[in-house]
Amino acid sequence: MARIGRVTERIDHLADSELEDLGYTVKKALGKRFQGSFSIRHVDAGSCNACELEVQAAFNPYYDLERFGVKIVASPRHADALLVTGPVSRNMEAALQRTYDATPAPKIVIASGDCACTGGEFGESYASCGAVENVIPVDIKIPGCPPDPLELLHGVLAAIRKEPKKSRLR
């Protein structure tokens, strides 16, 4: 460890002030629209788990997005938004649709990672529906393979600031 240093996190990757500034911008935006907290239901629709590692990192003690009012919930019925990672596998298609249907209005869907945004290297095939928007409507796309926790926070801020649509078909 002394010879190599920290392998998991580049020291120059993130200035603490950048995270703090963005975090407090999120917290301020939450106070205006969501009464101080933003609940996210995360759905892994068939990914390689790289995006899941970054989602988990976003809530570890280093980034700790919960201190800014963003939290992960276990039920879509308690969620303000769905965060979907991975291309939608055929086995997860119905489960993703049911999760979307169980989410209360206004439904906000965030596609996180290249696979969720475009289908990535998997695309559409006998085993994959491809991008999340092929199954449910997507409001915010966060590209990257995988997007880091700071990019996730930028995506959450975009979702918070997005005006709700009057009606959602499907």
Phi and psi in degrees as a GROMACS rama.xvg file:
@    title "Ramachandran Plot"
@    xaxis  label "Phi"
@    yaxis  label "Psi"
@TYPE xy
-66.1782  -32.1305  ALA-2
-79.1861  -39.819  ARG-3
-92.1037  -36.2915  ILE-4
89.6766  -168.174  GLY-5
-78.016  120.037  ARG-6
-86.5545  -32.2624  VAL-7
-78.4818  -18.9953  THR-8
-142.668  120.272  GLU-9
-69.8377  135.432  ARG-10
-65.6626  -37.3014  ILE-11
-83.2997  1.42398  ASP-12
-63.1478  -41.5533  HIS-13
-147.573  122.243  LEU-14
-79.4168  135.267  ALA-15
-55.7654  -36.1068  ASP-16
-65.7285  -33.2689  SER-17
-64.0764  -45.438  GLU-18
-64.2715  -45.792  LEU-19
-61.3592  -45.1656  GLU-20
-61.7928  -47.0644  ASP-21
-65.8347  -40.7283  LEU-22
-60.6908  -43.3924  GLY-23
-74.3228  -25.3212  TYR-24
-65.3972  -42.0964  THR-25
-62.6732  -46.2894  VAL-26
-60.5842  -40.4676  LYS-27
-66.192  -43.2227  LYS-28
-65.0719  -35.9729  ALA-29
-63.5079  -38.3243  LEU-30
-62.4802  -29.9274  GLY-31
-79.2715  -34.2934  LYS-32
-117.117  -33.0372  ARG-33
-118.594  20.7448  PHE-34
53.4611  35.8097  GLN-35
97.7155  -11.0135  GLY-36
-142.761  150.966  SER-37
-130.339  112.497  PHE-38
-97.2675  130.052  SER-39
-118.934  133.322  ILE-40
-101.765  117.266  ARG-41
-89.4215  133.318  HIS-42
-126  119.754  VAL-43
-89.1476  108.084  ASP-44
-90.8192  5.98686  ALA-45
133.824  35.881  GLY-46
-86.3061  179.157  SER-47
-87.6191  -0.325382  CYS-48
82.6033  2.74988  ASN-49
-67.0816  -43.1541  ALA-50
-65.6315  -34.8728  CYS-51
-64.2545  -37.6258  GLU-52
-61.4466  -39.3008  LEU-53
-72.5236  -35.7556  GLU-54
-63.7252  -44.4311  VAL-55
-63.4773  -39.1895  GLN-56
-63.6505  -33.1478  ALA-57
-62.7387  -23.2862  ALA-58
-109.993  9.09918  PHE-59
-80.9091  173.688  ASN-60
-62.2712  -21.7104  PRO-61
-69.2389  -47.7314  TYR-62
-96.8842  -44.6313  TYR-63
47.2745  64.1957  ASP-64
-66.2764  -17.0246  LEU-65
-63.4367  -28.1432  GLU-66
-67.0858  -16.9259  ARG-67
-98.2078  2.77475  PHE-68
99.6813  3.10388  GLY-69
-97.0561  128.072  VAL-70
-140.949  156.278  LYS-71
-95.8699  134.507  ILE-72
-119.168  157.653  VAL-73
-84.9307  -21.185  ALA-74
-118.902  137.687  SER-75
-65.7851  -21.5752  PRO-76
-68.4056  -19.254  ARG-77
-103.274  5.51088  HIS-78
-96.5132  144.496  ALA-79
-87.9756  -24.5751  ASP-80
-150.358  156.988  ALA-81
-106.62  132.776  LEU-82
-110.678  111.028  LEU-83
-109.384  130.791  VAL-84
-119.688  149.255  THR-85
86.9107  160.004  GLY-86
-70.9511  149.175  PRO-87
-79.8079  111.571  VAL-88
-73.4725  154.611  SER-89
-58.8494  -33.0135  ARG-90
-70.5434  -22.5848  ASN-91
-100.662  -4.77594  MET-92
-57.5978  -51.9489  GLU-93
-66.8909  -39.1055  ALA-94
-64.5565  -40.2236  ALA-95
-65.539  -42.0197  LEU-96
-62.8476  -42.4801  GLN-97
-65.4528  -38.6448  ARG-98
-64.1834  -43.2683  THR-99
-61.0318  -45.1798  TYR-100
-63.4961  -31.791  ASP-101
-80.5789  -13.0205  ALA-102
-76.8584  131.473  THR-103
-69.9033  154.466  PRO-104
-73.7089  149.983  ALA-105
-76.5975  131.815  PRO-106
-80.4498  122.402  LYS-107
-114.263  125.482  ILE-108
-118.715  126.454  VAL-109
-113.252  120.752  ILE-110
-94.8505  119.369  ALA-111
-113.431  122.141  SER-112
101.879  154.964  GLY-113
-59.4277  -38.0859  ASP-114
-65.0336  -40.8856  CYS-115
-70.7607  -33.9509  ALA-116
-77.5423  -40.4009  CYS-117
-128.701  -7.65361  THR-118
96.1375  -14.2501  GLY-119
55.4704  -145.464  GLY-120
-72.6434  -13.2937  GLU-121
-83.4654  -39.4532  PHE-122
57.7721  -156.576  GLY-123
-96.7255  132.821  GLU-124
-155.467  -172.552  SER-125
-62.1659  -23.7798  TYR-126
-107.135  -9.02535  ALA-127
-137.783  138.072  SER-128
-83.0876  -10.701  CYS-129
87.9375  -135.767  GLY-130
-64.6991  154.374  ALA-131
-58.9976  -37.7091  VAL-132
-66.2933  -9.59744  GLU-133
-76.6923  -13.7737  ASN-134
-115.194  -46.6954  VAL-135
-134.445  156.869  ILE-136
-66.4969  139.488  PRO-137
-113.612  134.279  VAL-138
-96.3953  -42.7778  ASP-139
-128.367  134.776  ILE-140
-115.768  130.563  LYS-141
-115.489  98.5068  ILE-142
-73.0679  164.904  PRO-143
133.124  153.035  GLY-144
-134.675  83.2946  CYS-145
-90.7262  159.875  PRO-146
-70.7142  138.485  PRO-147
-79.5587  168.992  ASP-148
-56.3084  -33.1708  PRO-149
-68.1206  -39.9397  LEU-150
-65.4416  -36.6685  GLU-151
-60.8239  -42.3091  LEU-152
-65.5257  -37.6342  LEU-153
-61.2667  -41.4562  HIS-154
-65.3042  -39.8212  GLY-155
-63.2869  -41.6941  VAL-156
-61.9509  -42.4463  LEU-157
-61.6367  -39.1226  ALA-158
-66.4752  -39.6723  ALA-159
-65.4111  -39.3502  ILE-160
-79.2733  -16.7533  ARG-161
-68.7081  133.675  LYS-162
-72.5589  135.023  GLU-163
-67.2309  145.314  PRO-164
-82.2343  151.729  LYS-165
-66.5991  -44.8884  LYS-166
-144.29  148.362  SER-167
-120.842  122.011  ARG-168
-81.2557  148.681  LEU-169
